[in-house]
Each structure stands twice: as C-alpha cells, then as structure tokens.
Amino acid sequence: MNDQASRSESGDKAHQHVMGPDGKPLFVLVPIGEYETLLKLKGIASELTRARATLTERLGGAPAKVAHRIADGENPVRVWREFRGLKAVELARAAGISPAYLSEIETGKKDGTFRTMAAVARVLGVSLDDLAPPADEGEKRQRERNALIDGVRAQVRMLVSLVNGSADFNTAAVRRTVTTLAADAVTLKALGSNPDGWLDGVLTGAREVLDLVDQAEGDIIATAEKAQRALETIVSKPIFQPPEGASRLEAGVEKQDISATAAE
C-alpha cells in the first residue's frame, strides 16, 4: 500500500485519501463524528428498506404463493387473511362480523352475503373477485348455460308482453327483442344445450316473427294492428312454452355434455 495521501475537499471539510500502489484511493479518512453519523444513517436506511418490503407485501398484489394456495383449493378468505398477517378474530372484528361466522365462511360452510364479503374484501385490501374461489370448468360452463337459458326465457316473456300488452304496438321493440332472443338461442345450441329441442322451436318462431315485422314495416301488411293479431297467433304457440327442465340444466345432462366435449 502506498502511504502517499492526498486531501480532497468535501463541502467545508477536508478528507484525506489513502492511495494504493496503482495510484487509486483505497480509503478515506474522516473525522470520528462523521463516521458515527454515517453508521446511524446506514441503520436508518436498512430499517426503511425492511419497512418498505413489509408494506409492499401487505398491500401489494397477490404473490405466487397466494395464487397457488387458492388454485389448490384453499379458501381465498383464509389465504388472504394469513397473507396479510391477520388473526381470524382481528379480521372478523374489523369487518363487523362474528368470528364464528368468519370461520364458517373460511371452511366453506357458508358463502357469506354480498355485504359481508365486501366488508371482508375492504379490510383485506382486495377485490371481491379475489375472494371468489376458482370455478371448476364444468361448473363455469353450467352457470353460463343456465344464464343464457334464463336470458332466453326473459326475452320470450318480453316478446309476449310486447305483442299481447296493452301499450301501443312497437315493431322496433319487437325486432330488438326477438333478435336478442335468437342470438342467445343460437349461442346455447352452439354450447350443446337444447332442452327437449325447445330452442329449435324458439328459433323457428323467431324467424316467423321477424318476417312479419319486416312485412309490417314495409307496409305489406296494411296496418300494425293486423300484424299484431298475426303475431299473437305465433307467440301463443306451444313452441314458446319451455319444458319443465328448461329453467336449469340437470346435473346429469351437464355431465353428459362435458363428457361428450371431452371425448371429441
């Protein structure tokens, strides 16, 4: 080591540099007071780094370990609670529910009301979607199909109401309704759902309705009143009355659909 030293100005104070054989500085000699101050600043910086890491972990997005636990079937509320470092009683108190109720939610015995789950999500700092258990693919497809069937039924009721109702007959509203009805019916058939062939009749009736609406709007049928009477005859046909099992798919039928899809 070269004993040669040089002095470097830093602010109002001079620091002595101890140079190495290659002429580059190896050490800086500073007053003891400055050295102790630097040690304190280093400790403070370390504490800030640890605090920032803890805050990020508690408030940040779902890490891989959270996603994996939920994907493996663990209850999302429990996983997120443990990730946030909360005891069950702490979460229950903050969400305004009893620990027993929270336990039933975490063990799957109860689903929890919308208001309860919203409160739990707020305390955990996540969205309601983050607390929803991962849907089984078969269950997801069944929910989608049931929602479409409910939509078809609702559009049928709307169509009948527009045709048979006491309000002034509106061909534009009928066209919109029957178009939505037909789209949902086609989607359902594409998903392999057609309870007792019901959707075939619905689509046939929908085409007849659209044909008559086209005629009415093109003045081929002299008056809207005459078109309405003709439409009343169509929507009164049995084809627009769903069979007993059309409101919800039977589990057995759904399993057959899934098995058939898997076989393909």
Kinemage of the C-alpha trace (Angstrom):
@kinemage 1
@onewidth
@group {chain A} dominant
@subgroup {mainchain}
@vectorlist {calphas} color= white
{ca met a 1} P 0.000 0.000 0.000
{ca asn a 2} L 1.272 3.429 -0.818
{ca asp a 3} L 1.445 5.703 2.201
{ca gln a 4} L 1.025 8.663 -0.032
{ca ala a 5} L -2.047 10.625 0.899
{ca ser a 6} L -3.945 13.368 -0.778
{ca arg a 7} L -6.508 15.741 0.520
{ca ser a 8} L -9.951 16.142 -1.035
{ca glu a 9} L -12.374 18.892 -0.291
{ca ser a 10} L -15.924 17.813 0.574
{ca gly a 11} L -18.087 20.719 1.480
{ca asp a 12} L -16.295 22.736 4.146
{ca lys a 13} L -14.311 19.746 5.446
{ca ala a 14} L -11.123 18.109 4.134
{ca his a 15} L -10.971 14.313 3.846
{ca gln a 16} L -7.669 12.507 3.494
{ca his a 17} L -7.443 9.738 0.841
{ca val a 18} L -5.041 6.856 1.310
{ca met a 19} L -3.764 5.819 -2.117
{ca gly a 20} L -2.974 2.311 -3.331
{ca pro a 21} L 0.011 1.111 -5.441
{ca asp a 22} L -1.885 1.891 -8.632
{ca gly a 23} L -2.448 5.432 -7.552
{ca lys a 24} L -6.178 4.928 -6.899
{ca pro a 25} L -7.684 5.782 -3.483
{ca leu a 26} L -8.266 2.816 -1.158
{ca phe a 27} L -9.512 4.520 1.991
{ca val a 28} L -10.918 7.866 3.040
{ca leu a 29} L -10.043 9.186 6.457
{ca val a 30} L -12.940 11.059 8.045
{ca pro a 31} L -13.431 12.545 11.486
{ca ile a 32} L -14.926 10.146 14.039
{ca gly a 33} L -18.071 12.238 14.342
{ca glu a 34} L -18.813 11.886 10.635
{ca tyr a 35} L -18.096 8.155 10.794
{ca glu a 36} L -20.632 7.650 13.599
{ca thr a 37} L -23.188 9.700 11.673
{ca leu a 38} L -22.683 7.503 8.609
{ca leu a 39} L -23.253 4.368 10.697
{ca lys a 40} L -26.526 5.781 12.027
{ca leu a 41} L -27.707 6.687 8.523
{ca lys a 42} L -26.873 3.187 7.332
{ca gly a 43} L -29.003 1.703 10.104
{ca ile a 44} L -31.906 4.021 9.300
{ca ala a 45} L -31.705 3.101 5.611
{ca ser a 46} L -31.823 -0.609 6.474
{ca glu a 47} L -34.905 -0.074 8.634
{ca leu a 48} L -36.622 1.838 5.833
{ca thr a 49} L -35.836 -0.935 3.357
{ca arg a 50} L -37.332 -3.581 5.650
{ca ala a 51} L -40.414 -1.436 6.313
{ca arg a 52} L -40.929 -0.835 2.597
{ca ala a 53} L -40.686 -4.580 1.902
{ca thr a 54} L -43.226 -5.346 4.635
{ca leu a 55} L -45.634 -2.669 3.375
{ca thr a 56} L -45.338 -3.932 -0.195
{ca glu a 57} L -46.052 -7.471 0.932
{ca arg a 58} L -49.109 -6.458 2.948
{ca leu a 59} L -50.627 -4.093 0.387
{ca gly a 60} L -49.362 -5.385 -2.919
{ca gly a 61} L -50.993 -7.771 -5.398
{ca ala a 62} L -51.325 -11.490 -4.941
{ca pro a 63} L -47.918 -13.191 -4.953
{ca ala a 64} L -47.387 -16.632 -6.437
{ca lys a 65} L -47.788 -18.389 -3.096
{ca val a 66} L -51.263 -16.879 -2.624
{ca ala a 67} L -52.363 -17.777 -6.138
{ca his a 68} L -51.048 -21.320 -5.781
{ca arg a 69} L -52.810 -21.924 -2.461
{ca ile a 70} L -56.132 -20.704 -3.866
{ca ala a 71} L -55.644 -22.770 -7.026
{ca asp a 72} L -55.025 -25.806 -4.824
{ca gly a 73} L -58.480 -25.383 -3.318
{ca glu a 74} L -57.837 -23.404 -0.143
{ca asn a 75} L -60.420 -20.813 0.834
{ca pro a 76} L -59.418 -17.391 -0.571
{ca val a 77} L -60.535 -15.517 2.560
{ca arg a 78} L -58.281 -17.615 4.797
{ca val a 79} L -55.358 -17.428 2.357
{ca trp a 80} L -55.565 -13.643 2.065
{ca arg a 81} L -56.076 -13.217 5.825
{ca glu a 82} L -52.956 -15.219 6.595
{ca phe a 83} L -51.027 -13.391 3.892
{ca arg a 84} L -51.979 -10.040 5.478
{ca gly a 85} L -50.835 -11.362 8.851
{ca leu a 86} L -54.268 -11.071 10.482
{ca lys a 87} L -55.785 -13.369 13.055
{ca ala a 88} L -59.336 -14.550 12.402
{ca val a 89} L -60.710 -12.560 15.324
{ca glu a 90} L -58.965 -9.408 14.043
{ca leu a 91} L -60.450 -9.747 10.582
{ca ala a 92} L -63.906 -10.548 11.959
{ca arg a 93} L -63.854 -7.528 14.271
{ca ala a 94} L -62.658 -5.177 11.525
{ca ala a 95} L -65.295 -6.490 9.086
{ca gly a 96} L -68.088 -6.220 11.638
{ca ile a 97} L -68.934 -9.935 11.787
{ca ser a 98} L -68.573 -12.647 14.398
{ca pro a 99} L -65.507 -14.910 14.460
{ca ala a 100} L -67.853 -17.904 14.225
{ca tyr a 101} L -69.404 -16.548 11.017
{ca leu a 102} L -65.959 -15.895 9.554
{ca ser a 103} L -64.958 -19.448 10.433
{ca glu a 104} L -67.976 -20.796 8.553
{ca ile a 105} L -67.000 -18.719 5.520
{ca glu a 106} L -63.385 -19.893 5.625
{ca thr a 107} L -64.403 -23.542 5.979
{ca gly a 108} L -66.917 -23.303 3.127
{ca lys a 109} L -69.976 -23.933 5.304
{ca lys a 110} L -71.421 -20.561 4.306
{ca asp a 111} L -70.861 -18.360 1.272
{ca gly a 112} L -71.277 -15.022 3.010
{ca thr a 113} L -73.624 -12.257 1.907
{ca phe a 114} L -72.559 -9.621 -0.593
{ca arg a 115} L -72.317 -7.012 2.164
{ca thr a 116} L -70.238 -9.310 4.373
{ca met a 117} L -67.832 -10.276 1.610
{ca ala a 118} L -67.493 -6.630 0.551
{ca ala a 119} L -66.536 -5.718 4.132
{ca val a 120} L -64.018 -8.570 4.315
{ca ala a 121} L -62.521 -7.572 0.963
{ca arg a 122} L -62.187 -3.961 2.135
{ca val a 123} L -60.316 -4.994 5.284
{ca leu a 124} L -58.024 -7.341 3.347
{ca gly a 125} L -57.377 -4.711 0.686
{ca val a 126} L -58.505 -6.913 -2.204
{ca ser a 127} L -61.398 -7.002 -4.656
{ca leu a 128} L -64.441 -9.230 -4.338
{ca asp a 129} L -63.159 -11.206 -7.313
{ca asp a 130} L -60.005 -12.033 -5.341
{ca leu a 131} L -62.160 -13.724 -2.689
{ca ala a 132} L -64.113 -15.856 -5.153
{ca pro a 133} L -62.974 -19.491 -5.230
{ca pro a 134} L -61.679 -20.681 -8.595
{ca ala a 135} L -64.578 -22.075 -10.576
{ca asp a 136} L -64.477 -25.622 -11.785
{ca glu a 137} L -64.576 -25.604 -15.586
{ca gly a 138} L -67.704 -27.756 -15.631
{ca glu a 139} L -69.464 -25.542 -13.083
{ca lys a 140} L -68.462 -22.442 -15.026
{ca arg a 141} L -69.918 -23.821 -18.250
{ca gln a 142} L -73.116 -24.819 -16.449
{ca arg a 143} L -73.540 -21.339 -14.977
{ca glu a 144} L -73.012 -19.794 -18.396
{ca arg a 145} L -75.590 -22.078 -19.976
{ca asn a 146} L -78.111 -21.529 -17.192
{ca ala a 147} L -77.650 -17.764 -17.515
{ca leu a 148} L -78.304 -17.991 -21.259
{ca ile a 149} L -81.398 -20.140 -20.697
{ca asp a 150} L -82.682 -17.572 -18.199
{ca gly a 151} L -81.973 -14.881 -20.807
{ca val a 152} L -83.938 -16.741 -23.470
{ca arg a 153} L -86.886 -17.172 -21.095
{ca ala a 154} L -86.766 -13.455 -20.200
{ca gln a 155} L -86.723 -12.440 -23.878
{ca val a 156} L -89.674 -14.748 -24.588
{ca arg a 157} L -91.645 -13.092 -21.780
{ca met a 158} L -90.698 -9.671 -23.126
{ca leu a 159} L -91.770 -10.646 -26.640
{ca val a 160} L -95.134 -11.942 -25.456
{ca ser a 161} L -95.628 -8.772 -23.401
{ca leu a 162} L -94.818 -6.531 -26.376
{ca val a 163} L -97.266 -8.396 -28.615
{ca asn a 164} L -100.093 -9.019 -26.147
{ca gly a 165} L -99.631 -5.927 -23.958
{ca ser a 166} L -101.994 -3.006 -23.835
{ca ala a 167} L -99.335 -0.492 -24.901
{ca asp a 168} L -99.090 0.719 -28.497
{ca phe a 169} L -97.597 -1.963 -30.692
{ca asn a 170} L -93.940 -1.169 -31.443
{ca thr a 171} L -92.343 -3.167 -34.252
{ca ala a 172} L -88.850 -1.800 -33.482
{ca ala a 173} L -89.023 -3.080 -29.894
{ca val a 174} L -90.266 -6.457 -31.133
{ca arg a 175} L -87.367 -6.643 -33.596
{ca arg a 176} L -84.774 -5.859 -30.909
{ca thr a 177} L -86.228 -8.397 -28.509
{ca val a 178} L -86.550 -11.238 -30.991
{ca thr a 179} L -83.042 -10.553 -32.344
{ca thr a 180} L -81.567 -10.855 -28.832
{ca leu a 181} L -83.683 -13.943 -28.241
{ca ala a 182} L -82.413 -15.608 -31.416
{ca ala a 183} L -78.767 -14.727 -30.634
{ca asp a 184} L -78.973 -16.291 -27.170
{ca ala a 185} L -80.709 -19.363 -28.555
{ca val a 186} L -78.034 -19.846 -31.224
{ca thr a 187} L -75.275 -19.460 -28.609
{ca leu a 188} L -76.925 -22.050 -26.387
{ca lys a 189} L -77.204 -24.528 -29.231
{ca ala a 190} L -73.527 -23.963 -30.053
{ca leu a 191} L -72.718 -24.869 -26.440
{ca gly a 192} L -74.585 -28.129 -26.886
{ca ser a 193} L -77.665 -27.173 -24.857
{ca asn a 194} L -81.143 -27.623 -26.321
{ca pro a 195} L -83.524 -28.924 -23.628
{ca asp a 196} L -86.067 -31.218 -25.297
{ca gly a 197} L -85.458 -29.452 -28.626
{ca trp a 198} L -87.049 -26.306 -27.209
{ca leu a 199} L -84.578 -23.939 -28.891
{ca asp a 200} L -85.370 -25.303 -32.349
{ca gly a 201} L -88.974 -24.191 -31.922
{ca val a 202} L -87.889 -20.843 -30.484
{ca leu a 203} L -85.672 -20.120 -33.494
{ca thr a 204} L -88.437 -21.139 -35.916
{ca gly a 205} L -90.864 -18.828 -34.150
{ca ala a 206} L -88.284 -16.032 -34.087
{ca arg a 207} L -87.882 -16.232 -37.865
{ca glu a 208} L -91.654 -16.043 -38.318
{ca val a 209} L -91.833 -13.005 -36.047
{ca leu a 210} L -89.046 -11.224 -37.950
{ca asp a 211} L -90.735 -11.986 -41.276
{ca leu a 212} L -93.990 -10.452 -40.091
{ca val a 213} L -92.215 -7.436 -38.610
{ca asp a 214} L -90.461 -6.905 -41.947
{ca gln a 215} L -93.830 -7.058 -43.698
{ca ala a 216} L -95.426 -4.665 -41.235
{ca glu a 217} L -92.600 -2.134 -41.501
{ca gly a 218} L -92.659 -2.397 -45.286
{ca asp a 219} L -96.384 -1.698 -45.393
{ca ile a 220} L -97.049 -5.121 -46.945
{ca ile a 221} L -99.428 -5.727 -44.067
{ca ala a 222} L -101.805 -2.810 -44.174
{ca thr a 223} L -101.836 -1.885 -40.502
{ca ala a 224} L -99.800 -2.572 -37.406
{ca glu a 225} L -102.996 -3.799 -35.771
{ca lys a 226} L -103.331 -6.586 -38.316
{ca ala a 227} L -99.664 -7.541 -37.799
{ca gln a 228} L -100.203 -7.627 -34.055
{ca arg a 229} L -103.099 -10.071 -34.389
{ca ala a 230} L -100.954 -12.319 -36.578
{ca leu a 231} L -98.097 -12.156 -34.070
{ca glu a 232} L -100.448 -13.034 -31.211
{ca thr a 233} L -101.174 -16.284 -33.010
{ca ile a 234} L -97.462 -17.066 -33.307
{ca val a 235} L -96.376 -16.295 -29.743
{ca ser a 236} L -99.310 -18.275 -28.371
{ca lys a 237} L -97.992 -21.482 -29.940
{ca pro a 238} L -96.653 -24.223 -27.621
{ca ile a 239} L -93.169 -23.763 -29.087
{ca phe a 240} L -92.711 -20.675 -26.918
{ca gln a 241} L -93.579 -22.566 -23.728
{ca pro a 242} L -90.389 -24.051 -22.200
{ca pro a 243} L -90.468 -27.648 -20.980
{ca glu a 244} L -90.255 -28.499 -17.307
{ca gly a 245} L -86.473 -28.804 -17.203
{ca ala a 246} L -85.597 -25.730 -19.257
{ca ser a 247} L -85.109 -23.334 -16.345
{ca arg a 248} L -81.994 -25.115 -15.133
{ca leu a 249} L -79.863 -27.802 -16.668
{ca glu a 250} L -79.969 -31.114 -14.868
{ca ala a 251} L -76.631 -32.197 -13.458
{ca gly a 252} L -76.790 -35.433 -15.423
{ca val a 253} L -77.349 -33.616 -18.702
{ca glu a 254} L -74.466 -31.288 -17.957
{ca lys a 255} L -72.148 -34.190 -17.211
{ca gln a 256} L -73.125 -35.823 -20.478
{ca asp a 257} L -72.356 -32.571 -22.340
{ca ile a 258} L -68.957 -32.298 -20.661
{ca ser a 259} L -68.152 -35.946 -21.333
{ca ala a 260} L -69.149 -35.597 -24.961
{ca thr a 261} L -66.963 -32.492 -25.293
{ca ala a 262} L -64.021 -34.282 -23.680
{ca ala a 263} L -64.487 -37.279 -25.985
{ca glu a 264} L -64.381 -35.000 -29.027
